[in-house]
Amino acid sequence: MRDTASVRGHLPDENPGFVGRRTELERVSAALAEHRLVTVTGVGGVGKTRLALRAAHRAAERYPDGAWWTDLGQLDGERLLVALVADSVDLADHTPGTSAAGLCRRLADDRLLLVLDSCEHLAEPCARLVAELLAAAPGLTVLATSRRPLGVAGEETIALDPLPPSGPDALALLRRAAGEDFPAAGPAGEICVRLEGIPLALELAAAQIRLQGAEAVRDQLGSRLDAPPGARFDLLAHTERVWPSRHQTLRAAIGWSHELSTPLERLLWARLSVFRGPFDLASATAVCGGGPLDRATLPEALDGLVRSSVVRPPDAAGRHRMLDTIREYGATWLDRTGETGTVADRHAAHFRGLARRAETEWHGARQLRWYRTVDAHHTDLRTALDRLLRTDPDAALDLVGSVAFAWSCRGRLREARDGLEQALLLSEARGRVRARALWALGVTLVLQGEFGPAQDVSERCAREARHAEYAEPTEPAGTGAGRDRPGDLTLDAAALAGLLALTTGRPTAADVVVGHVLDAARGGPADSAARLRCHLVRVFALTGLGRLAEARERALRLRALCEELDEHWTRTALEYQLALTGLLEGDPATASVHARAMLEGTRRLGASLGVALGLDVLATALAAAGEGERAADVSGTGEAYWRSTGQPRRGLPGLRALHEKYTDTVRASIGEPAYEEIFLRALTGLPQDGLDRALRGPGHA
């Protein structure tokens, strides 16, 4: 879920270096107006992504439900294809069932443009998915980029050639990239011709022009590209096919940049190829260090790769990335050095460590920072998990158990469930690691509404916790485990059982199960995240039992404690409970205040399900206060967020009854037609705008 957006959908910002392509842009625009699947094809580095992005921005306003971008280059297999596409269209799919079913439902009634960038390595699964989506969603248009067509019926293919080498556009691109106004005649023009107008090759040449000057670059390219094929660096010829001549030119240009790099830069280039997502200096140092690359030399080598345009400059968060074509070249050299497995293992170990630190820091002042860190490194955490599932399932279970709860909070339920189930199946590890993974899987299943499987997992989690804490009391210091009292594993198992009882309408059972372990455990709610979760479940159980004054008093104490700890997730849940208590006590004004506080928290966490729940309780409070028009507006926005989860409206049984009661009242007070008009306007508008309106409160336009 994104905080703000000026238009419906999500497209990356356009590259300011876009040059020319007027004819090609018109062809793509015309094709999008007539065909439901348009694929821009061409060799690597020819500018497919830039053209598709420019065309998508240009066409976006024609699609009432937006234009949405999916970068498939971060995937190295098809298993997470649907999850990535779903995430790109803001579908935090909480539903069970076949992976594509929720996506088909999400898109079925929409008129939108879906851009799938870099499909070539997943051409067949992309073709299957696109065919399924086009059949399910009559208003869907797909714009794809790939080195070859997808082969789907009705596909319109537009082959993208390099810029005309002797034309003005190639020279303009070189000028812009180099930051120098070259004359049309002279070394710059010759460089454009020798590099056949290939945009990526020209950008690499521009980087060298900034370092050496145009004449030196012209002379070097001349001596290399005029040489016999066997002397043109390593063109990385693939045995399965013969590269087109201009693709060999691009490979030669990359190879030339490789040769001009220092030995340390070349080594770093190769090792950086293990990253599939953005990386910062700390991650690059941890994964790529070793031998001559140490903490003193690695930053300098990275700066050199940035200067030569091999690595993109850091973004506002300090993260770099490499283009796929350049990363592929580095991966081949890494393989030739014999380091592929070693660096991949180091990458997996680094992100396993990052996951464990994130779990450790969950309870306290750094929770939000680590939550966002896990989200920012999601692609490489998944890459590390896939590696460990093949090489070290016990370590894979440790990694996914550390981050799965954060993934579920973020709405990545399918990925959390998929990773947990695979790791639990492959790993033979017992004790804390397995108990924690079972707990995370149980929470995920509850959020998906899979209460039967969740019950089975909850019982397994309790057994594993008992085994770890009583049969083998070797838990780390600070967990509270011991033969005479339950520790954090048992507390979390109880919290899971309580959560399941609450969501299935059994508050007494929830109160009993968490009350039993809390009475037996030592310490207070501030001592660990597990204790805090149990206290949270107890507050909700008391609310469900109608013990509202006691529930409110406990909730306020816990909220004050969370504020001291700077803990966000539990605090947000407590605001929801306090809003619900206010409604049940007949105080809609207080309920509205707490509902808005909950919405602020869930928006910071990027939790679509939490936003949907918060909008429901706010809409109910507004309806209870007689603010029919505002209630209709908030309720319509809430429905939009519920649809983004793939689930029908749900929540605690008590809230559902109140929502229906007060909504019926305001429908009657302002009239059914007026209510429906406001509701539908909010439902079909920008969800972020509706959330902004909900958060502004009374007295604001």
Number of C-alpha atoms within 10 A of each C-alpha: 24 14 12 13 12 9 17 22 22 20 20 11 9 13 12 8 13 16 19 15 17 9 9 17 17 12 13 23 18 12 18 21 12 11 14 18 25 26 29 25 25 20 22 22 22 23 22 24 22 20 23 24 20 20 19 25 16 12 18 20 15 13 17 16 22 22 26 23 22 23 16 22 17 18 21 14 12 16 13 17 19 19 20 21 22 23 17 21 22 21 25 29 26 25 20 18 10 8 17 17 17 24 26 19 15 21 22 17 14 17 18 25 27 26 26 24 22 24 25 18 17 18 18 15 17 22 17 13 18 21 16 15 21 18 13 18 19 15 17 22 24 21 26 28 28 23 20 17 22 26 16 14 9 11 17 21 19 17 16 17 17 20 23 15 19 18 14 15 19 26 27 19 23 29 18 17 19 22 13 14 12 17 11 14 9 12 18 26 21 21 28 27 18 21 24 23 26 27 24 23 25 27 23 22 30 27 23 20 22 16 14 11 16 22 15 14 20 20 13 12 21 15 10 16 19 11 12 8 13 8 11 20 18 18 20 15 11 8 7 6 7 10 16 9 10 18 19 20 20 26 25 23 27 24 20 21 21 23 14 13 18 14 13 18 24 20 22 23 27 26 27 26 26 26 22 22 20 20 19 15 15 13 19 20 20 16 23 24 19 12 7 12 18 13 13 10 14 22 18 14 21 23 14 17 24 18 17 23 22 25 20 16 17 15 11 7 8 12 17 19 21 24 17 16 16 22 22 16 20 26 20 14 21 24 13 11 12 10 15 19 13 13 21 21 18 18 26 26 21 19 24 24 15 21 24 18 14 23 22 16 17 21 23 18 16 16 20 20 13 20 20 17 14 21 16 16 20 17 18 23 26 21 22 25 26 20 20 23 18 11 12 16 22 19 21 28 29 25 30 32 29 24 25 28 23 24 23 24 21 21 27 23 27 24 20 22 23 15 24 24 16 16 29 21 11 15 17 11 16 14 19 23 22 25 28 26 27 27 31 29 30 30 27 27 27 21 22 22 19 16 18 12 13 24 18 11 24 29 18 18 28 22 14 25 32 23 17 24 25 18 13 15 15 13 18 9 7 10 15 20 25 17 12 10 16 22 29 25 28 31 29 27 32 31 30 32 27 30 27 27 22 23 18 14 15 16 23 16 17 28 24 15 21 28 19 12 22 23 11 12 20 15 12 11 18 16 15 20 21 22 26 22 22 28 24 26 27 28 26 30 26 20 22 22 14 16 14 20 13 12 22 22 13 17 24 15 10 21 23 12 16 23 13 12 15 17 20 24 21 19 23 24 21 27 24 25 24 29 30 32 27 22 25 17 14 14 16 24 17 17 28 29 18 25 33 24 19 30 26 18 22 25 17 16 21 19 22 27 29 24 25 27 25 31 30 27 31 34 29 34 30 25 28 24 18 18 17 26 21 21 29 29 24 30 30 28 32 31 23 21 28 25 23 26 23 22 19 10 16 15 16 15 13 15 19 15 11 19 20 12 14 21 23 13 15 22 19 14 15 15 12 12 11 15 22 16 15 19 23 17 15 23 22 17 18 20 24 21 18 22 25 14 17 24 20 11 13 11 5 7 6
